[in-house]
Amino acid sequence: MSALVIVLIILLGLFLFILEFFVFPGVTIAGIGGLIFTAGGVFLTYQGYGSMYGNIALFSTLFAGILMLVLSFRSKTWNRLMLHTNVDGKVETVEESNIHVGDEGTAVTRLNPIGKVIVNGEVIEGKCPGHFVDENTIVVVKEVFKTYIIVKPKI
């Protein structure tokens, strides 16, 4: 096999590795194809031209692959591919000075067993273990936690 064909096979393998790293993350056809083409090109060099040229092809392929990774890290390629968004959400917390055990409130949504409850003018997540409570039902606070309260229906 001609040396030009072997070089093109190895370059195709390296190109498929570039696609694997930047376009198709994970183990895909591009990564498997890149491995097959680069290993096949080096194998064909060993088979057709002997161990000296095979070693040259192996080490130059490894050098080119490492150089490709180093240049991609230094060129800030990863920053261009990253998603640059911030999460502005927050967790609703119970204002401990406003809600106490024994306070009464109203179920805003159906507690099945979790839903929204309004207690002392504050809407908070309420849990009612063991019960299903319909909306607009009066509930009593049993426990207060940082992010939710446990309630029971008022009987």
GROMACS elastic network, one bead per residue, 0.5 to 0.9 nm:
[ bonds ]
;  ai    aj funct       b0    kb
    1     4     6  0.85514   500
    1     5     6  0.69882   500
    1     6     6  0.73252   500
    1    44     6  0.77756   500
    1    45     6  0.86155   500
    1    48     6  0.67564   500
    2     5     6  0.54256   500
    2     6     6  0.65926   500
    2     7     6  0.88945   500
    2    48     6  0.87322   500
    3     6     6  0.50989   500
    3     7     6  0.61776   500
    3     8     6  0.85885   500
    3    45     6  0.78988   500
    3    49     6  0.88973   500
    4     7     6  0.51369   500
    4     8     6  0.61505   500
    4     9     6  0.86203   500
    5     8     6  0.50487   500
    5     9     6  0.61557   500
    5    10     6  0.87135   500
    5    41     6  0.86674   500
    6     9     6  0.50428   500
    6    10     6  0.62990   500
    6    11     6  0.86142   500
    6    40     6  0.86580   500
    6    41     6  0.53036   500
    6    42     6  0.77960   500
    6    44     6  0.70042   500
    6    45     6  0.69296   500
    7    10     6  0.51668   500
    7    11     6  0.61083   500
    7    12     6  0.85144   500
    7    41     6  0.71782   500
    7    57     6  0.86879   500
    8    12     6  0.59862   500
    8    13     6  0.85225   500
    8    41     6  0.84165   500
    9    12     6  0.50700   500
    9    13     6  0.62577   500
    9    14     6  0.87630   500
    9    37     6  0.58366   500
    9    38     6  0.67565   500
    9    40     6  0.77878   500
    9    41     6  0.56042   500
   10    13     6  0.50077   500
   10    14     6  0.62944   500
   10    15     6  0.86118   500
   10    34     6  0.84725   500
   10    37     6  0.59958   500
   10    39     6  0.78428   500
   10    40     6  0.78320   500
   10    41     6  0.52256   500
   10    42     6  0.73522   500
   10    57     6  0.89294   500
   10    61     6  0.74080   500
   11    14     6  0.50298   500
   11    15     6  0.60718   500
   11    16     6  0.85593   500
   11    37     6  0.84400   500
   11    38     6  0.75641   500
   11    41     6  0.89857   500
   11    61     6  0.87268   500
   12    16     6  0.61675   500
   12    17     6  0.86348   500
   12    33     6  0.89981   500
   12    34     6  0.71772   500
   12    37     6  0.68224   500
   12    38     6  0.76614   500
   13    16     6  0.50910   500
   13    17     6  0.63159   500
   13    18     6  0.87877   500
   13    30     6  0.86952   500
   13    31     6  0.86050   500
   13    33     6  0.67229   500
   13    35     6  0.64531   500
   13    36     6  0.72238   500
   13    39     6  0.83040   500
   13    41     6  0.84344   500
   14    18     6  0.63484   500
   14    19     6  0.87330   500
   14    34     6  0.60709   500
   14    35     6  0.83686   500
   14    37     6  0.81771   500
   14    38     6  0.67834   500
   14    61     6  0.83135   500
   14    64     6  0.82430   500
   14    65     6  0.69059   500
   14    68     6  0.87829   500
   15    18     6  0.50256   500
   15    19     6  0.63445   500
   15    20     6  0.86152   500
   15    30     6  0.89239   500
   15    34     6  0.72679   500
   16    20     6  0.61227   500
   16    21     6  0.87160   500
   16    29     6  0.88466   500
   16    30     6  0.51479   500
   16    31     6  0.62990   500
   16    32     6  0.85423   500
   16    33     6  0.66586   500
   16    35     6  0.83974   500
   16    37     6  0.86845   500
   17    21     6  0.62411   500
   17    22     6  0.86575   500
   17    30     6  0.65984   500
   17    31     6  0.55224   500
   17    32     6  0.85536   500
   17    33     6  0.81689   500
   17    34     6  0.51892   500
   17    35     6  0.76496   500
   17    65     6  0.86227   500
   18    21     6  0.52039   500
   18    22     6  0.61209   500
   18    23     6  0.78782   500
   18    30     6  0.87030   500
   18    31     6  0.86201   500
   18    34     6  0.86956   500
   18    68     6  0.82293   500
   18    69     6  0.87896   500
   19    22     6  0.53649   500
   19    23     6  0.50886   500
   19    24     6  0.62575   500
   19    25     6  0.84576   500
   19    30     6  0.65142   500
   19    31     6  0.77959   500
   19    34     6  0.89968   500
   20    23     6  0.58760   500
   20    25     6  0.57539   500
   20    26     6  0.73305   500
   20    27     6  0.76705   500
   20    28     6  0.70925   500
   20    29     6  0.83380   500
   20    30     6  0.54539   500
   20    31     6  0.51967   500
   20    32     6  0.88935   500
   20    34     6  0.82481   500
   21    24     6  0.65193   500
   21    25     6  0.57680   500
   21    26     6  0.80394   500
   21    31     6  0.82024   500
   22    25     6  0.66584   500
   22    77     6  0.86443   500
   22    78     6  0.83170   500
   22    81     6  0.78866   500
   24    27     6  0.81163   500
   24    28     6  0.68461   500
   24    29     6  0.89110   500
   24    30     6  0.75086   500
   24    31     6  0.85522   500
   25    28     6  0.74708   500
   25    31     6  0.89809   500
   26    31     6  0.82120   500
   27    30     6  0.79182   500
   27    31     6  0.60017   500
   27    32     6  0.72059   500
   28    31     6  0.54159   500
   28    32     6  0.63831   500
   28    33     6  0.84707   500
   29    32     6  0.51337   500
   29    33     6  0.57589   500
   29    34     6  0.83049   500
   30    33     6  0.50247   500
   30    34     6  0.59140   500
   30    35     6  0.85569   500
   31    35     6  0.62182   500
   31    36     6  0.86094   500
   32    35     6  0.51538   500
   32    36     6  0.62079   500
   32    37     6  0.86310   500
   33    36     6  0.50197   500
   33    37     6  0.59838   500
   33    38     6  0.84520   500
   34    37     6  0.52348   500
   34    38     6  0.60207   500
   34    39     6  0.83152   500
   35    38     6  0.54227   500
   35    39     6  0.59165   500
   35    40     6  0.81386   500
   36    39     6  0.53172   500
   36    40     6  0.56740   500
   36    41     6  0.83486   500
   37    41     6  0.59183   500
   37    42     6  0.85438   500
   38    41     6  0.51271   500
   38    42     6  0.62701   500
   38    43     6  0.85447   500
   38    61     6  0.76577   500
   39    42     6  0.52063   500
   39    43     6  0.60385   500
   39    44     6  0.85547   500
   39    58     6  0.86157   500
   40    44     6  0.60155   500
   40    45     6  0.85210   500
   41    44     6  0.51202   500
   41    45     6  0.62469   500
   41    46     6  0.87717   500
   41    57     6  0.83129   500
   42    45     6  0.50566   500
   42    46     6  0.63755   500
   42    47     6  0.86653   500
   42    54     6  0.62559   500
   42    55     6  0.83528   500
   42    57     6  0.58985   500
   42    58     6  0.58082   500
   42    61     6  0.80972   500
   43    46     6  0.51106   500
   43    47     6  0.60968   500
   43    48     6  0.85118   500
   43    54     6  0.73423   500
   43    58     6  0.87756   500
   44    48     6  0.58187   500
   44    49     6  0.80319   500
   44    54     6  0.81378   500
   45    48     6  0.52791   500
   45    49     6  0.54734   500
   45    50     6  0.69996   500
   45    51     6  0.81609   500
   45    53     6  0.66057   500
   45    55     6  0.86511   500
   45    57     6  0.69273   500
   45    58     6  0.87783   500
   46    49     6  0.56489   500
   46    51     6  0.53628   500
   46    52     6  0.79288   500
   46    53     6  0.67470   500
   46    55     6  0.75954   500
   46    57     6  0.83950   500
   47    50     6  0.60208   500
   47    51     6  0.80350   500
   47    54     6  0.78735   500
   48    54     6  0.86623   500
   49    52     6  0.77530   500
   49    53     6  0.59474   500
   49    54     6  0.68407   500
   50    53     6  0.59103   500
   50    54     6  0.60273   500
   50    55     6  0.86870   500
   51    55     6  0.59012   500
   51    56     6  0.84751   500
   52    55     6  0.52782   500
   52    56     6  0.64009   500
   52    57     6  0.87631   500
   53    57     6  0.60926   500
   53    58     6  0.84994   500
   54    57     6  0.50568   500
   54    58     6  0.60654   500
   54    59     6  0.86155   500
   55    59     6  0.60708   500
   55    60     6  0.83347   500
   56    59     6  0.53666   500
   56    60     6  0.59249   500
   56    61     6  0.83639   500
   57    60     6  0.52006   500
   57    61     6  0.59351   500
   57    62     6  0.85317   500
   58    61     6  0.52234   500
   58    62     6  0.62272   500
   58    63     6  0.85887   500
   59    62     6  0.50432   500
   59    63     6  0.59735   500
   59    64     6  0.84532   500
   60    64     6  0.59784   500
   60    65     6  0.84892   500
   61    64     6  0.50663   500
   61    65     6  0.61106   500
   61    66     6  0.86069   500
   62    65     6  0.51014   500
   62    66     6  0.61594   500
   62    67     6  0.84411   500
   63    66     6  0.52117   500
   63    67     6  0.59371   500
   63    68     6  0.84131   500
   64    67     6  0.50147   500
   64    68     6  0.59590   500
   64    69     6  0.86797   500
   65    68     6  0.50488   500
   65    69     6  0.63920   500
   65    70     6  0.87388   500
   66    69     6  0.51621   500
   66    70     6  0.61748   500
   66    71     6  0.85752   500
   67    70     6  0.51057   500
   67    71     6  0.60354   500
   67    72     6  0.84466   500
   68    71     6  0.53134   500
   68    72     6  0.61471   500
   68    73     6  0.87427   500
   69    72     6  0.51107   500
   69    73     6  0.62646   500
   69    74     6  0.86709   500
   70    73     6  0.52243   500
   70    74     6  0.61953   500
   70    75     6  0.85813   500
   71    74     6  0.50723   500
   71    75     6  0.59375   500
   71    76     6  0.88291   500
   71    77     6  0.89319   500
   72    75     6  0.52498   500
   72    76     6  0.67968   500
   72    77     6  0.57478   500
   72    78     6  0.76276   500
   73    76     6  0.57727   500
   73    77     6  0.64413   500
   73    78     6  0.68764   500
   74    77     6  0.76521   500
   75    78     6  0.81768   500
   76    79     6  0.53272   500
   76    80     6  0.67933   500
   77    80     6  0.52827   500
   77    81     6  0.65108   500
   77    82     6  0.88565   500
   78    81     6  0.51078   500
   78    82     6  0.61410   500
   79    82     6  0.51785   500
   79    83     6  0.82500   500
   79    84     6  0.86564   500
   80    83     6  0.82192   500
   87    90     6  0.85342   500
   90    93     6  0.89795   500
   91   147     6  0.71938   500
   92   124     6  0.72098   500
   92   125     6  0.82070   500
   92   146     6  0.86136   500
   92   147     6  0.59926   500
   92   148     6  0.81480   500
   93    96     6  0.87435   500
   93   124     6  0.78026   500
   93   145     6  0.84905   500
   93   146     6  0.55062   500
   93   148     6  0.70985   500
   94    97     6  0.86307   500
   94    98     6  0.80074   500
   94    99     6  0.73713   500
   94   122     6  0.85213   500
   94   124     6  0.69860   500
   94   125     6  0.89313   500
   94   144     6  0.77093   500
   94   145     6  0.70699   500
   94   146     6  0.53945   500
   94   147     6  0.56323   500
   94   148     6  0.65042   500
   94   149     6  0.78830   500
   95    98     6  0.54975   500
   95    99     6  0.66217   500
   95   122     6  0.86569   500
   95   146     6  0.79548   500
   96    99     6  0.56558   500
   96   100     6  0.70996   500
   96   144     6  0.77054   500
   96   145     6  0.84242   500
   96   146     6  0.77786   500
   97   100     6  0.73912   500
   98   119     6  0.85103   500
   98   120     6  0.68277   500
   98   121     6  0.89454   500
   98   122     6  0.81989   500
   99   102     6  0.88170   500
   99   103     6  0.67522   500
   99   119     6  0.68948   500
   99   120     6  0.68441   500
   99   122     6  0.84770   500
   99   141     6  0.82423   500
   99   144     6  0.74110   500
   99   149     6  0.89502   500
  100   103     6  0.57647   500
  100   141     6  0.71236   500
  100   142     6  0.85555   500
  100   143     6  0.78890   500
  100   144     6  0.67859   500
  101   104     6  0.88389   500
  101   140     6  0.78808   500
  101   141     6  0.51284   500
  101   142     6  0.53635   500
  101   143     6  0.57578   500
  101   144     6  0.66806   500
  102   140     6  0.57969   500
  102   141     6  0.51182   500
  102   142     6  0.63235   500
  102   143     6  0.85259   500
  103   119     6  0.72141   500
  103   120     6  0.78629   500
  103   139     6  0.84880   500
  103   140     6  0.57679   500
  103   141     6  0.54620   500
  103   142     6  0.84425   500
  104   118     6  0.88802   500
  104   119     6  0.63582   500
  104   120     6  0.78185   500
  104   138     6  0.68471   500
  104   139     6  0.56724   500
  104   141     6  0.63052   500
  104   151     6  0.89984   500
  104   154     6  0.82141   500
  105   117     6  0.67349   500
  105   118     6  0.54781   500
  105   120     6  0.68557   500
  105   121     6  0.86069   500
  105   137     6  0.83835   500
  105   138     6  0.57439   500
  105   139     6  0.53138   500
  105   140     6  0.63457   500
  105   141     6  0.77080   500
  106   109     6  0.89847   500
  106   116     6  0.89079   500
  106   117     6  0.57408   500
  106   118     6  0.54134   500
  106   119     6  0.66982   500
  106   135     6  0.75800   500
  106   136     6  0.55745   500
  106   137     6  0.55417   500
  106   139     6  0.57345   500
  106   140     6  0.85535   500
  107   110     6  0.66571   500
  107   111     6  0.71909   500
  107   115     6  0.76339   500
  107   116     6  0.62409   500
  107   118     6  0.63797   500
  107   119     6  0.88023   500
  107   126     6  0.82577   500
  107   133     6  0.75406   500
  107   134     6  0.71259   500
  107   136     6  0.50850   500
  107   137     6  0.54405   500
  107   138     6  0.65532   500
  107   139     6  0.67857   500
  108   111     6  0.86372   500
  108   115     6  0.76123   500
  108   116     6  0.53757   500
  108   117     6  0.51496   500
  108   118     6  0.64124   500
  108   123     6  0.81467   500
  108   134     6  0.86896   500
  108   135     6  0.53639   500
  108   136     6  0.59614   500
  108   137     6  0.82346   500
  109   112     6  0.89340   500
  109   114     6  0.88674   500
  109   115     6  0.55806   500
  109   116     6  0.53610   500
  109   117     6  0.70545   500
  109   133     6  0.86600   500
  109   134     6  0.71093   500
  109   136     6  0.75505   500
  110   113     6  0.79518   500
  110   114     6  0.77098   500
  110   115     6  0.58972   500
  110   116     6  0.76075   500
  110   132     6  0.73595   500
  110   133     6  0.57120   500
  110   136     6  0.83149   500
  110   137     6  0.88356   500
  111   116     6  0.72329   500
  111   117     6  0.84680   500
  111   126     6  0.73586   500
  111   127     6  0.67917   500
  111   128     6  0.64849   500
  111   131     6  0.78900   500
  111   132     6  0.55868   500
  111   134     6  0.64318   500
  111   135     6  0.73933   500
  112   115     6  0.66741   500
  112   127     6  0.81674   500
  112   128     6  0.75538   500
  112   129     6  0.86137   500
  112   131     6  0.73918   500
  112   133     6  0.67050   500
  112   134     6  0.83056   500
  113   126     6  0.82858   500
  113   127     6  0.56461   500
  113   128     6  0.50175   500
  113   129     6  0.57448   500
  113   130     6  0.72163   500
  113   131     6  0.63302   500
  113   132     6  0.56277   500
  113   133     6  0.74812   500
  114   125     6  0.70918   500
  114   126     6  0.57671   500
  114   128     6  0.63539   500
  114   129     6  0.81214   500
  114   132     6  0.87121   500
  115   124     6  0.84781   500
  115   125     6  0.57099   500
  115   126     6  0.54668   500
  115   127     6  0.65676   500
  115   128     6  0.85154   500
  116   123     6  0.65395   500
  116   124     6  0.56341   500
  116   126     6  0.55326   500
  116   127     6  0.84199   500
  117   122     6  0.80854   500
  117   123     6  0.55933   500
  117   124     6  0.54607   500
  117   125     6  0.60240   500
  117   126     6  0.55612   500
  117   127     6  0.88582   500
  117   135     6  0.88788   500
  117   139     6  0.83422   500
  117   149     6  0.87753   500
  117   151     6  0.88660   500
  118   121     6  0.59942   500
  118   122     6  0.52864   500
  118   124     6  0.62608   500
  118   125     6  0.86231   500
  118   126     6  0.87879   500
  119   122     6  0.53287   500
  119   123     6  0.65480   500
  119   124     6  0.76613   500
  119   139     6  0.89245   500
  119   141     6  0.85147   500
  120   123     6  0.85103   500
  124   147     6  0.80019   500
  124   148     6  0.64036   500
  124   149     6  0.75013   500
  125   147     6  0.74191   500
  125   148     6  0.50094   500
  125   149     6  0.65245   500
  125   150     6  0.87144   500
  126   141     6  0.88794   500
  126   148     6  0.56872   500
  126   150     6  0.56291   500
  126   151     6  0.63975   500
  127   148     6  0.73323   500
  127   149     6  0.62417   500
  127   151     6  0.60443   500
  127   152     6  0.83604   500
  128   131     6  0.57305   500
  128   132     6  0.71007   500
  128   133     6  0.76036   500
  128   149     6  0.87283   500
  128   150     6  0.58019   500
  128   151     6  0.52550   500
  128   152     6  0.57404   500
  128   153     6  0.81302   500
  129   132     6  0.81013   500
  129   150     6  0.77643   500
  129   151     6  0.81891   500
  129   152     6  0.80739   500
  131   152     6  0.76571   500
  131   153     6  0.81381   500
  132   153     6  0.89850   500
  133   136     6  0.88480   500
  133   137     6  0.68332   500
  133   139     6  0.86049   500
  133   152     6  0.83796   500
  133   153     6  0.68727   500
  134   137     6  0.59690   500
  135   138     6  0.87105   500
  137   153     6  0.71612   500
  137   154     6  0.80583   500
  138   152     6  0.88001   500
  138   153     6  0.61802   500
  138   154     6  0.57182   500
  138   155     6  0.86490   500
  139   151     6  0.60933   500
  139   152     6  0.54756   500
  139   155     6  0.86732   500
  140   150     6  0.85977   500
  140   151     6  0.53762   500
  140   152     6  0.54438   500
  140   153     6  0.61654   500
  140   154     6  0.58289   500
  141   144     6  0.73413   500
  141   149     6  0.68666   500
  141   150     6  0.60481   500
  141   152     6  0.66771   500
  141   153     6  0.89562   500
  142   149     6  0.75551   500
  142   150     6  0.54875   500
  142   151     6  0.51501   500
  142   152     6  0.68081   500
  143   148     6  0.88770   500
  143   149     6  0.57685   500
  143   150     6  0.50703   500
  143   151     6  0.70412   500
  144   147     6  0.84157   500
  144   148     6  0.66921   500
  144   150     6  0.65067   500
  144   151     6  0.89194   500
  145   148     6  0.53451   500
  145   149     6  0.56091   500
  145   150     6  0.80037   500
  146   149     6  0.80100   500
  152   155     6  0.89114   500
